[in-house]
Amino acid sequence: MSNESTAVVFIEFQNDFTSPGGVLHDAVKDSIEANSTLDNAARVLASAREHGAVVIHSPISFAPGYNEISSHPYGILKGVVDATAFVKGQWGAEIDARFAPQPTDIVIEGKRGLDAFGSTNLDFILRSKGIGKVVLAGFLTNCCVESTMRTAYERGFEVVTLTDAVAATSVEEGESAVRFNYPMFSTPTTSDAFIATMESSRDLADTSRGY
């Protein structure tokens, strides 16, 4: 599949997760360090831009007071509310500077839950751009990334998950999801292997054009 029909989706690379001082950073920093999540994701981002893949950012944010969701949240969204995370207009909700969108990137708006398809126009954008392969990186390994992976799989996309460009609230949780859940709904792949695939695809495309 060509790079032009591949979309790399970066889920919630926002300061509250990625940066010291972010309210959820301490919860994920061990997993980030174990995977070298940010370094790997940054390399994938640079390669995707260089080799012609579609780059999509999928941040989550809420208005102050979290009125978009239940007044009695439970599970992971309760943790977000209790931590006062991802508040629109605040530093914690901003995309990490290392992953700052460029004019050619796409930023998905409206994510209020776990699945990046759920409350957004992600599906419309992918189909309108002729995307066949969806590649996922981000937070959390066993939550938003996995939820998005399952939906992409069921909607007929070829799904690739970047096993070393994700992070969870513990190393063990992340490893479990990657080992047991990811192979059911995606092709788990390292960042290096995916970058090599993009480079190979671009070389083949250039050869076919006579470059």
C-alpha positions as CSV (number, residue, x, y, z in Angstrom):
1,M,0.0,0.0,0.0
2,S,1.4,3.4,-0.9
3,N,2.4,6.0,1.6
4,E,-0.2,8.4,0.2
5,S,-2.9,5.9,1.3
6,T,-1.5,5.5,4.8
7,A,-2.5,7.7,7.7
8,V,-0.5,7.9,10.9
9,V,-2.7,8.9,13.8
10,F,-1.0,10.4,16.9
11,I,-3.4,10.1,19.8
12,E,-3.2,12.5,22.7
13,F,0.4,13.6,22.5
14,Q,-0.5,16.4,24.9
15,N,1.4,18.0,27.7
16,D,-0.8,16.5,30.4
17,F,0.7,13.1,29.3
18,T,4.0,13.9,27.7
19,S,5.6,16.7,29.7
20,P,6.9,17.1,33.3
21,G,4.3,19.1,35.1
22,G,1.5,17.6,33.1
23,V,-1.1,16.3,35.6
24,L,-1.0,12.7,34.2
25,H,2.7,12.6,33.3
26,D,3.8,10.8,36.4
27,A,1.2,8.1,35.7
28,V,2.7,7.3,32.3
29,K,6.4,8.3,32.6
30,D,7.6,4.8,33.5
31,S,5.9,3.4,30.4
32,I,7.2,6.3,28.3
33,E,10.8,5.6,29.4
34,A,10.5,1.8,29.0
35,N,9.3,2.2,25.4
36,S,11.2,5.4,24.4
37,T,7.7,6.4,23.4
38,L,8.3,10.1,22.6
39,D,11.6,9.6,20.7
40,N,10.1,6.8,18.6
41,A,6.9,8.7,17.9
42,A,8.9,11.8,16.9
43,R,11.0,9.7,14.4
44,V,7.8,8.2,13.0
45,L,6.3,11.7,12.6
46,A,9.3,13.0,10.8
47,S,9.4,10.0,8.5
48,A,5.7,10.2,7.8
49,R,6.0,13.8,6.7
50,E,9.1,13.1,4.6
51,H,7.7,10.1,2.8
52,G,4.2,11.4,2.0
53,A,1.9,9.7,4.6
54,V,-1.0,11.6,5.9
55,V,-0.3,12.8,9.5
56,I,-3.3,13.1,11.8
57,H,-3.3,14.4,15.4
58,S,-6.2,13.3,17.7
59,P,-6.1,15.3,20.9
60,I,-8.8,15.2,23.6
61,S,-10.1,18.3,25.4
62,F,-13.0,19.4,27.5
63,A,-14.4,22.8,28.4
64,P,-13.9,23.9,32.0
65,G,-16.3,22.0,34.1
66,Y,-16.4,19.0,31.8
67,N,-20.1,19.6,30.9
68,E,-19.7,17.5,27.7
69,I,-19.7,14.3,29.7
70,S,-21.7,12.8,32.6
71,S,-21.8,14.7,35.9
72,H,-21.0,11.4,37.5
73,P,-18.2,9.9,35.3
74,Y,-16.6,6.6,36.2
75,G,-13.6,4.7,35.0
76,I,-10.9,6.4,33.0
77,L,-13.0,9.6,32.5
78,K,-13.4,10.0,36.2
79,G,-9.6,9.9,36.5
80,V,-9.4,12.7,33.9
81,V,-11.9,14.8,35.7
82,D,-10.4,14.2,39.2
83,A,-7.0,15.2,37.8
84,T,-8.4,18.2,36.0
85,A,-6.7,17.1,32.8
86,F,-7.1,18.2,29.2
87,V,-8.9,21.4,29.9
88,K,-9.4,23.4,26.7
89,G,-7.3,26.5,26.5
90,Q,-4.8,25.3,29.2
91,W,-1.2,24.3,28.7
92,G,-2.0,20.7,29.6
93,A,-4.3,20.2,26.7
94,E,-1.9,21.6,24.2
95,I,-0.1,19.2,21.8
96,D,3.5,18.7,22.9
97,A,5.8,21.1,21.0
98,R,7.7,18.1,19.6
99,F,4.5,17.0,17.8
100,A,3.2,20.5,16.9
101,P,1.0,20.2,13.8
102,Q,2.3,21.6,10.6
103,P,0.1,23.1,7.9
104,T,0.0,19.8,6.0
105,D,-1.1,17.8,9.0
106,I,-4.7,17.2,10.0
107,V,-6.0,17.9,13.6
108,I,-9.1,16.0,14.5
109,E,-11.5,18.0,16.6
110,G,-14.2,16.8,19.0
111,K,-12.6,13.9,20.8
112,R,-14.4,13.6,24.1
113,G,-14.0,9.9,24.9
114,L,-11.8,6.9,24.3
115,D,-12.3,6.0,20.6
116,A,-10.9,8.6,18.2
117,F,-13.7,7.7,15.8
118,G,-16.5,8.1,18.4
119,S,-17.3,11.8,18.5
120,T,-15.2,13.1,15.5
121,N,-15.2,13.0,11.7
122,L,-12.1,10.8,11.6
123,D,-13.8,8.2,9.5
124,F,-15.0,10.7,7.0
125,I,-11.5,12.2,6.6
126,L,-9.8,8.9,6.2
127,R,-12.3,7.7,3.5
128,S,-12.3,11.1,1.7
129,K,-8.6,11.0,1.4
130,G,-8.6,7.4,0.2
131,I,-6.8,6.0,3.2
132,G,-6.6,2.2,3.5
133,K,-4.0,1.8,6.2
134,V,-4.3,3.4,9.6
135,V,-1.2,3.5,11.9
136,L,-1.6,4.3,15.5
137,A,0.6,5.8,18.2
138,G,-0.1,7.4,21.5
139,F,-1.9,7.2,24.9
140,L,-3.0,5.1,26.5
141,T,-1.8,1.8,25.1
142,N,-4.8,-0.2,26.5
143,C,-7.4,2.6,26.4
144,C,-7.7,5.2,23.6
145,V,-5.2,3.6,21.3
146,E,-6.8,0.2,21.7
147,S,-10.3,1.5,21.4
148,T,-9.4,3.3,18.2
149,M,-7.6,0.2,16.9
150,R,-10.7,-2.0,17.4
151,T,-13.0,0.5,15.6
152,A,-10.6,0.9,12.7
153,Y,-10.4,-2.9,12.4
154,E,-14.1,-3.3,12.3
155,R,-14.5,-0.5,9.8
156,G,-12.3,-2.4,7.3
157,F,-9.1,-0.4,7.5
158,E,-5.7,-2.2,7.6
159,V,-4.5,-1.3,11.1
160,V,-0.9,-1.1,12.3
161,T,-0.1,-0.4,15.9
162,L,3.4,1.0,16.8
163,T,4.3,-1.0,19.9
164,D,7.1,1.2,21.0
165,A,5.3,4.5,20.3
166,V,2.6,4.0,22.9
167,A,2.4,4.3,26.7
168,A,0.1,3.2,29.5
169,T,-0.2,3.9,33.2
170,S,2.1,1.0,33.9
171,V,4.7,-1.0,32.0
172,E,2.8,-4.2,32.8
173,E,-0.6,-3.0,31.5
174,G,1.0,-1.8,28.3
175,E,2.9,-5.0,27.7
176,S,-0.2,-7.1,28.3
177,A,-2.3,-5.1,25.8
178,V,0.4,-5.3,23.2
179,R,1.0,-9.0,23.7
180,F,-2.6,-10.3,24.0
181,N,-5.0,-7.7,22.5
182,Y,-3.1,-5.9,19.7
183,P,-2.6,-9.0,17.5
184,M,-6.3,-9.6,17.4
185,F,-7.2,-6.3,15.8
186,S,-4.0,-5.0,14.2
187,T,-0.5,-5.8,13.0
188,P,1.8,-4.8,15.9
189,T,5.0,-3.2,14.5
190,T,8.0,-1.4,15.8
191,S,8.7,2.1,14.8
192,D,11.9,1.1,13.0
193,A,10.1,-1.5,11.0
194,F,7.3,0.9,10.0
195,I,9.8,3.6,9.0
196,A,11.6,1.1,6.8
197,T,8.3,0.2,5.1
198,M,7.6,3.8,4.3
199,E,11.1,4.3,2.9
200,S,10.7,1.2,0.8
201,S,7.3,2.3,-0.5
202,R,8.6,5.7,-1.5
203,D,11.7,4.1,-3.3
204,L,9.4,1.8,-5.2
205,A,7.1,4.7,-6.2
206,D,10.1,6.8,-7.3
207,T,11.4,3.9,-9.4
208,S,8.0,3.4,-11.1
209,R,8.0,7.1,-12.0
210,G,11.5,6.7,-13.5
211,Y,13.3,8.9,-10.9
